[in-house]
Amino acid sequence: MQLHYGLDELKDIDWMTVLPIILPFMAVGFILILIALMDLYRNRKTRENVFIWTIVILFCNTIGPILYFVIGRRDGKSS
């Protein structure tokens, strides 16, 4: 019984059947990142910690933009 699968098993995957399932998730994640970055930099004068939020948005894939929209938009000074 084999308990560990290595990188050799990746060649056995039929990527053309997996791609239509993965691609929409990747597209939604990419769009979320773009929208979050655009909002952050449009309002960078009123936002605090712009650099930290940029790192969170970019490196925490789907969770980063969601955290920014829930938490990060509140940390700026209200106009």
C-alpha positions in Angstrom: 0.0 0.0 0.0 1.5 3.3 -1.1 0.8 6.2 1.4 2.7 8.9 -0.3 2.3 10.2 -3.8 5.3 11.9 -5.4 5.7 14.2 -8.3 5.8 11.3 -10.7 2.0 10.9 -10.4 1.5 14.4 -11.9 2.3 13.1 -15.3 -0.7 10.7 -15.0 -3.2 13.5 -14.5 -5.3 14.4 -17.6 -5.0 18.2 -17.3 -7.6 18.9 -20.0 -10.3 17.4 -17.9 -9.2 19.2 -14.8 -8.7 22.6 -16.4 -12.4 23.5 -16.9 -12.9 22.9 -13.1 -9.9 24.9 -11.9 -10.0 27.8 -14.4 -13.1 29.5 -13.0 -11.7 29.5 -9.5 -8.4 30.9 -10.7 -10.3 33.6 -12.7 -12.4 34.6 -9.7 -9.3 34.8 -7.5 -7.4 36.9 -10.0 -10.4 39.3 -10.4 -10.7 39.6 -6.6 -7.0 40.5 -6.4 -7.3 43.1 -9.2 -10.4 44.8 -7.7 -8.9 44.9 -4.2 -5.6 46.4 -5.5 -7.5 49.0 -7.6 -9.6 50.0 -4.6 -6.6 50.1 -2.3 -4.5 52.4 -4.6 -7.4 54.6 -5.7 -8.0 55.4 -2.0 -4.4 55.2 -0.8 -4.5 58.8 0.6 -7.2 57.8 3.1 -6.0 54.2 3.8 -3.5 53.2 6.5 -0.9 50.5 6.0 -1.1 50.4 2.2 2.1 48.4 1.8 1.0 45.8 4.3 -2.4 45.5 2.6 -0.7 45.1 -0.7 1.3 42.2 0.6 -1.7 40.6 2.2 -3.8 40.9 -1.0 -1.1 39.5 -3.2 0.2 36.6 -1.0 -2.9 35.4 0.6 -4.6 34.6 -2.7 -8.4 34.5 -2.2 -8.5 35.2 1.5 -6.3 38.4 1.2 -8.8 40.4 -0.9 -11.7 39.2 1.2 -9.9 40.4 4.3 -9.2 43.7 2.7 -12.8 44.3 1.8 -14.0 43.2 5.2 -11.4 44.8 7.5 -9.0 47.0 5.4 -11.6 49.4 4.0 -12.5 50.4 7.6 -9.0 51.4 8.6 -9.0 54.6 6.6 -10.1 58.0 7.8 -13.8 58.6 7.0 -14.4 61.6 4.8 
